[in-house]
Amino acid sequence: MLYTRLRKSPYFWKSRAHGVAMYSVYNHTYHPRHYGDPVAEYWHLLESVTLWDVGVERQLEISGPDAFDFTNMLVPRDLNKCAVGQCKYVFITAPDGGIINDPVLLRVEENRFWLSLADSDVGLWAMGLAHAGGWDVEIKEIDVAPVQVQGPKSKEVMVDLFGPSVLDIPYYHLGRYTIDGMDVVVSRTGYTSEVGYEIYLYDAIANAGRLWDAVWQAGEPHGMRVIGPCHIRRIEGGMLAYGCDITLDTNPMEVGYDYRWMVDLDQEADFVGKKALQRVRDNGISRLMVGVEISGEPLGSYNDGSMIEPFTVLEPSATRREPIGTVTSACFSPRMERNIGLAMLRIGYTELGTNVVVETPRGPQAAVVVEKPFIDPAKRTPRS
């Protein structure tokens, strides 16, 4: 595989042909952010079907005789509860409990795992742990790259591509298919909180153009549109973004994923950060990520650059006004018709209905702590 300082997704030229208006860099790779109108892309995601170039989700494969035990040590979830053919949203934690990455884990074989990585380096971390611990595993980035098909009409497109059996894939599970001689893994996952799928293409460098054209041909009759990551929708859904909502400086309990789900502190196996997170459980947290509604003029779609830096949250008293946290992601939700965001606040300010003040580019604005996710908190839509 060719490595350069800034890489191109295998789908780079196909997505570029659809008129990319803004790129960011994600996993050392050019990442299409939007195609000119993020709000129109948001509505299309809600009402129709969309195609995303997410080849930036680099696939780190862990295989070999010790693959299960090693991967189970790498993440806080108990992988004894992850069957072959199942996917799990996982954290990779540091010794102090901080979050290194939050990939989707795919168990493609008994002793073969893929980590579909968020935006941070994990390969060297995993290789260092394997070497230091004497684990009998092979760790490598593989030539597999996904696209996402998301939105209420995604099932119709996927049936046209793969046949009706694709509808039998449960939420957060995967299946294997062949399309026009190309091998793929299809998962019921996505970064939208909408109905959706990811198609993981083997030999992606050679076959990306053919797969893209096949998906586009199947999607056009259903009104498919190519879009970028819809941050409005992911914020509405309370989905976290690595680098702003979660970082090495945050732990799973602080961002609302406690030891009853994403962190299994009662499992027999050890994992990196277990002792630190046990202390967090026993001692409690001093801050927590919450949802906030922010008054004032619309803050934009997140993609417009207005949220590159977090907003400071202030204690609401006119006499105190001391910093009590930050808004880590925010946007104007067109269907809610209000500004919403995710905020990391001191624990004493996290009760629903608590009033705070948020410093925005237009000055201080009143805000209130509200329930998150803002829409569909039970995730009924993506499970449907």
C-alpha positions as CSV (number, residue, x, y, z in Angstrom):
1,M,0.0,0.0,0.0
2,L,1.3,3.5,-0.9
3,Y,1.8,5.8,2.1
4,T,2.1,9.6,1.7
5,R,1.9,12.3,4.3
6,L,-1.6,13.2,3.1
7,R,-3.5,10.3,1.4
8,K,-6.4,10.1,-0.9
9,S,-9.4,7.8,-0.3
10,P,-9.8,5.1,-2.9
11,Y,-13.0,6.9,-3.8
12,F,-11.3,10.3,-4.0
13,W,-11.8,11.0,-7.7
14,K,-15.3,9.6,-7.8
15,S,-16.5,11.8,-4.9
16,R,-14.6,14.8,-6.4
17,A,-16.5,14.4,-9.6
18,H,-19.7,15.2,-7.6
19,G,-18.4,18.6,-6.7
20,V,-16.7,18.5,-3.3
21,A,-16.7,22.1,-1.9
22,M,-14.7,21.5,1.3
23,Y,-12.2,19.0,2.5
24,S,-10.7,18.3,5.9
25,V,-8.0,15.9,6.8
26,Y,-9.0,12.7,8.7
27,N,-6.7,9.8,9.4
28,H,-4.1,11.6,7.3
29,T,-6.5,11.5,4.4
30,Y,-8.5,14.1,2.4
31,H,-12.0,13.9,3.7
32,P,-15.0,15.4,1.7
33,R,-16.9,17.6,4.2
34,H,-19.7,18.8,2.1
35,Y,-20.7,19.5,-1.5
36,G,-21.8,23.1,-1.3
37,D,-24.9,23.1,0.8
38,P,-24.8,21.2,4.1
39,V,-28.3,22.1,5.0
40,A,-29.7,20.7,1.7
41,E,-27.6,17.6,2.3
42,Y,-29.1,17.2,5.8
43,W,-32.7,17.3,4.4
44,H,-31.8,14.8,1.7
45,L,-30.4,12.5,4.3
46,L,-33.7,12.7,6.3
47,E,-36.0,12.3,3.3
48,S,-34.2,10.1,0.7
49,V,-30.9,8.3,0.3
50,T,-27.3,9.4,0.3
51,L,-23.9,8.1,-0.6
52,W,-20.7,9.0,1.3
53,D,-17.0,8.6,0.6
54,V,-15.8,7.3,4.0
55,G,-12.6,5.7,2.8
56,V,-10.9,7.7,5.5
57,E,-12.2,5.1,7.9
58,R,-9.0,3.1,7.8
59,Q,-9.3,-0.6,8.5
60,L,-6.9,-1.9,11.1
61,E,-7.0,-5.7,11.0
62,I,-6.0,-7.8,14.0
63,S,-5.5,-11.5,13.3
64,G,-3.6,-14.6,14.5
65,P,-3.8,-17.1,17.4
66,D,-4.0,-14.4,20.1
67,A,-6.3,-12.0,18.2
68,F,-9.3,-12.4,20.4
69,D,-7.5,-12.1,23.7
70,F,-5.4,-9.2,22.4
71,T,-8.4,-7.3,21.0
72,N,-10.3,-7.9,24.2
73,M,-7.4,-6.3,26.1
74,L,-7.4,-3.3,23.7
75,V,-11.1,-2.3,24.3
76,P,-13.2,-2.0,27.5
77,R,-16.2,-4.0,26.1
78,D,-16.3,-7.7,26.8
79,L,-15.8,-9.3,23.4
80,N,-17.1,-12.6,24.7
81,K,-20.4,-10.9,23.9
82,C,-19.5,-10.2,20.3
83,A,-20.2,-13.1,18.0
84,V,-18.6,-13.6,14.6
85,G,-20.6,-11.5,12.2
86,Q,-21.4,-8.9,14.8
87,C,-20.2,-5.2,15.1
88,K,-19.7,-3.2,18.2
89,Y,-19.1,0.5,18.8
90,V,-16.0,0.5,21.1
91,F,-13.6,2.8,22.8
92,I,-9.9,2.2,22.8
93,T,-8.6,3.4,26.2
94,A,-5.3,4.6,27.5
95,P,-3.8,3.5,30.8
96,D,-5.4,6.5,32.6
97,G,-8.8,5.8,31.0
98,G,-8.6,8.5,28.4
99,I,-10.1,7.7,25.0
100,I,-7.6,7.0,22.2
101,N,-10.2,6.2,19.5
102,D,-13.8,5.2,19.1
103,P,-14.0,2.8,16.1
104,V,-16.6,0.4,15.0
105,L,-15.3,-3.1,15.6
106,L,-16.2,-5.8,13.1
107,R,-15.7,-9.4,14.1
108,V,-15.3,-10.9,10.6
109,E,-13.9,-14.3,11.7
110,E,-13.2,-16.1,15.0
111,N,-9.7,-14.6,15.3
112,R,-10.0,-11.7,12.8
113,F,-11.1,-8.3,13.8
114,W,-11.4,-5.0,11.9
115,L,-11.3,-1.7,13.6
116,S,-12.9,0.9,11.4
117,L,-11.0,3.8,12.8
118,A,-12.0,7.3,13.9
119,D,-9.5,10.2,13.5
120,S,-6.5,9.2,15.6
121,D,-3.5,6.9,15.2
122,V,-4.1,3.4,16.6
123,G,-2.0,1.1,14.5
124,L,1.3,2.0,16.1
125,W,-0.3,1.9,19.6
126,A,-1.6,-1.6,18.9
127,M,1.7,-2.8,17.4
128,G,3.6,-1.5,20.5
129,L,1.3,-3.2,22.9
130,A,1.5,-6.5,20.9
131,H,5.3,-6.4,20.8
132,A,5.7,-5.4,24.5
133,G,3.3,-8.1,25.6
134,G,4.6,-10.9,23.4
135,W,1.2,-11.4,21.7
136,D,1.0,-13.8,18.7
137,V,-0.9,-11.4,16.4
138,E,-0.6,-9.7,13.1
139,I,-1.6,-6.1,13.0
140,K,-1.8,-4.2,9.7
141,E,-3.8,-1.7,7.8
142,I,-5.6,-3.6,5.0
143,D,-6.8,-2.6,1.6
144,V,-10.5,-2.4,2.5
145,A,-12.4,0.9,2.3
146,P,-16.1,1.6,3.0
147,V,-18.8,3.8,1.5
148,Q,-21.9,4.6,3.4
149,V,-25.5,4.4,2.0
150,Q,-27.7,6.3,4.5
151,G,-31.3,7.5,4.7
152,P,-34.9,6.2,4.6
153,K,-34.6,4.8,1.1
154,S,-31.3,3.1,1.7
155,K,-32.9,-0.3,2.1
156,E,-34.4,-0.1,-1.4
157,V,-31.0,0.8,-2.9
158,M,-29.3,-2.1,-1.0
159,V,-31.9,-4.6,-2.2
160,D,-31.3,-3.5,-5.8
161,L,-27.6,-4.0,-5.2
162,F,-27.5,-7.2,-3.2
163,G,-31.0,-8.8,-3.2
164,P,-33.6,-9.1,-0.5
165,S,-31.3,-11.1,1.8
166,V,-29.5,-7.8,2.7
167,L,-32.6,-6.9,4.8
168,D,-31.9,-9.9,7.1
169,I,-28.8,-8.2,8.4
170,P,-29.6,-7.0,12.0
171,Y,-28.6,-3.7,13.3
172,Y,-24.8,-3.7,14.1
173,H,-24.3,-7.0,12.3
174,L,-22.6,-7.8,9.0
175,G,-22.9,-10.0,5.9
176,R,-20.7,-11.0,3.0
177,Y,-21.6,-10.4,-0.6
178,T,-20.1,-10.3,-4.1
179,I,-21.1,-7.6,-6.6
180,D,-19.8,-7.6,-10.1
181,G,-17.0,-10.0,-9.0
182,M,-16.0,-7.7,-6.1
183,D,-16.0,-9.1,-2.6
184,V,-17.6,-6.8,0.1
185,V,-18.7,-6.9,3.7
186,V,-22.0,-5.1,4.3
187,S,-22.8,-3.8,7.8
188,R,-26.0,-2.2,9.3
189,T,-24.0,0.8,10.7
190,G,-23.5,4.4,9.9
191,Y,-22.7,7.9,11.3
192,T,-26.2,9.3,11.0
193,S,-28.8,7.9,13.4
194,E,-30.8,7.1,10.3
195,V,-31.4,3.8,8.6
196,G,-28.2,3.0,6.8
197,Y,-25.4,0.6,5.7
198,E,-21.7,0.6,5.2
199,I,-20.2,-1.4,2.3
200,Y,-16.6,-2.4,2.9
201,L,-14.8,-3.2,-0.3
202,Y,-11.9,-5.6,-0.5
203,D,-9.0,-4.6,-2.9
204,A,-10.3,-1.1,-2.7
205,I,-7.5,0.6,-4.5
206,A,-8.1,-1.4,-7.6
207,N,-11.9,-1.7,-7.4
208,A,-13.2,1.6,-5.8
209,G,-14.4,3.1,-9.1
210,R,-16.4,0.1,-10.1
211,L,-18.1,-0.2,-6.7
212,W,-18.9,3.5,-6.6
213,D,-20.4,3.3,-10.1
214,A,-22.5,0.3,-9.1
215,V,-23.9,2.0,-6.0
216,W,-24.6,5.2,-7.9
217,Q,-26.4,3.3,-10.7
218,A,-28.5,1.5,-8.1
219,G,-29.2,4.7,-6.2
220,E,-30.0,7.2,-9.0
221,P,-33.6,5.8,-9.6
222,H,-34.2,6.4,-5.8
223,G,-32.9,10.0,-5.9
224,M,-29.5,9.3,-4.4
225,R,-27.3,12.3,-3.6
226,V,-23.6,12.3,-2.6
227,I,-23.0,14.2,0.7
228,G,-20.4,14.6,3.4
229,P,-20.7,13.7,7.1
230,C,-23.9,15.3,8.3
231,H,-22.9,16.9,11.6
232,I,-26.3,18.4,12.1
233,R,-27.8,14.9,12.2
234,R,-25.1,13.3,14.2
235,I,-25.4,16.1,16.8
236,E,-29.2,15.7,16.9
237,G,-28.5,12.0,17.5
238,G,-25.9,12.7,20.2
239,M,-23.2,10.9,18.3
240,L,-19.7,11.8,19.3
241,A,-16.8,13.1,17.1
242,Y,-13.2,12.2,18.0
243,G,-11.1,15.3,18.4
244,C,-13.8,17.6,19.7
245,D,-16.3,15.7,21.9
246,I,-13.9,12.9,22.9
247,T,-10.1,13.0,23.2
248,L,-7.3,11.6,25.3
249,D,-8.4,14.0,28.0
250,T,-11.9,12.5,28.3
251,N,-12.9,9.1,29.7
252,P,-16.0,7.0,28.8
253,M,-17.9,7.9,32.0
254,E,-17.5,11.6,31.4
255,V,-19.0,11.4,28.0
256,G,-22.0,9.4,29.2
257,Y,-20.9,5.8,28.3
258,D,-20.7,4.2,31.7
259,Y,-19.6,0.8,33.0
260,R,-23.0,-0.8,32.3
261,W,-22.5,-0.7,28.6
262,M,-19.3,0.5,26.9
263,V,-17.0,-0.3,29.8
264,D,-17.4,-3.7,31.4
265,L,-15.5,-3.5,34.6
266,D,-16.9,-6.8,35.9
267,Q,-15.4,-9.0,33.1
268,E,-12.7,-11.4,34.1
269,A,-10.3,-10.1,31.4
270,D,-8.0,-7.2,32.0
271,F,-8.0,-4.3,29.5
272,V,-5.9,-1.2,29.1
273,G,-7.2,1.5,31.5
274,K,-9.3,-0.9,33.6
275,K,-7.8,0.0,37.0
276,A,-8.1,3.7,36.2
277,L,-11.8,3.4,35.1
278,Q,-12.6,1.4,38.3
279,R,-11.3,4.3,40.3
280,V,-13.5,6.7,38.2
281,R,-16.5,4.4,38.9
282,D,-15.7,4.3,42.6
283,N,-14.9,8.0,43.1
284,G,-17.3,9.5,40.7
285,I,-16.8,12.1,37.9
286,S,-16.3,15.8,38.2
287,R,-17.8,16.7,34.8
288,L,-20.2,15.2,32.3
289,M,-21.2,15.7,28.7
290,V,-24.8,17.0,28.3
291,G,-27.0,18.4,25.6
292,V,-27.6,22.1,25.5
293,E,-30.0,24.4,23.6
294,I,-28.4,27.8,22.9
295,S,-30.4,31.0,22.2
296,G,-29.6,33.6,19.6
297,E,-29.0,33.7,15.9
298,P,-28.5,30.4,14.1
299,L,-24.9,29.0,14.6
300,G,-24.7,27.4,11.2
301,S,-24.3,23.8,10.1
302,Y,-21.0,23.1,11.8
303,N,-19.4,22.5,8.4
304,D,-19.1,26.3,7.8
305,G,-16.1,26.6,10.1
306,S,-17.8,28.5,12.9
307,M,-17.2,25.7,15.3
308,I,-13.5,25.1,14.9
309,E,-12.9,26.1,18.5
310,P,-15.1,25.1,21.4
311,F,-17.3,27.7,23.0
312,T,-16.7,28.5,26.6
313,V,-19.6,27.9,29.0
314,L,-20.0,30.3,31.9
315,E,-21.8,30.2,35.2
316,P,-25.0,32.2,34.6
317,S,-24.8,34.6,37.6
318,A,-24.1,38.1,36.5
319,T,-21.7,38.5,39.4
320,R,-19.7,35.3,39.0
321,R,-19.6,34.3,35.3
322,E,-16.7,31.8,35.8
323,P,-15.9,29.1,33.2
324,I,-17.7,25.8,33.9
325,G,-17.0,23.9,30.7
326,T,-17.1,24.0,26.9
327,V,-19.5,23.3,24.1
328,T,-17.6,20.7,22.0
329,S,-20.0,20.5,19.0
330,A,-22.9,22.7,18.0
331,C,-25.1,23.6,15.1
332,F,-28.5,25.0,14.1
333,S,-31.0,22.2,13.7
334,P,-33.4,23.1,10.9
335,R,-36.2,20.8,12.0
336,M,-35.9,21.7,15.6
337,E,-35.5,25.4,14.7
338,R,-33.0,26.0,17.4
339,N,-29.3,25.9,18.2
340,I,-28.2,22.6,19.8
341,G,-24.9,21.3,21.1
342,L,-22.9,18.9,23.2
343,A,-21.2,20.4,26.2
344,M,-18.8,19.1,28.8
345,L,-19.8,20.8,32.1
346,R,-18.9,20.6,35.7
347,I,-21.0,18.0,37.4
348,G,-22.9,20.5,39.4
349,Y,-24.3,22.2,36.3
350,T,-25.5,19.0,34.5
351,E,-29.1,18.6,35.8
352,L,-31.8,19.0,33.1
353,G,-33.1,22.5,33.1
354,T,-29.9,24.1,34.4
355,N,-29.3,27.6,32.9
356,V,-25.8,28.5,31.7
357,V,-24.2,31.1,29.4
358,V,-22.3,30.2,26.2
359,E,-19.7,32.5,24.7
360,T,-20.4,32.4,20.9
361,P,-18.8,34.5,18.1
362,R,-21.7,36.8,18.4
363,G,-21.2,37.2,22.2
364,P,-22.7,35.6,25.2
365,Q,-26.0,33.7,24.8
366,A,-28.3,32.1,27.3
367,A,-28.4,28.3,27.2
368,V,-30.1,25.4,29.0
369,V,-29.2,21.8,29.7
370,V,-31.5,19.4,27.9
371,E,-31.8,15.7,27.3
372,K,-29.6,14.1,24.6
373,P,-29.9,12.6,22.1
374,F,-32.1,15.5,21.0
375,I,-34.1,13.4,18.5
376,D,-35.0,9.6,18.7
377,P,-33.2,8.9,22.0
378,A,-34.1,5.2,21.8
379,K,-32.5,4.9,18.3
380,R,-35.6,3.4,16.9
381,T,-35.0,4.9,13.4
382,P,-31.6,3.2,12.7
383,R,-32.8,-0.1,14.1
384,S,-36.0,-0.1,12.0
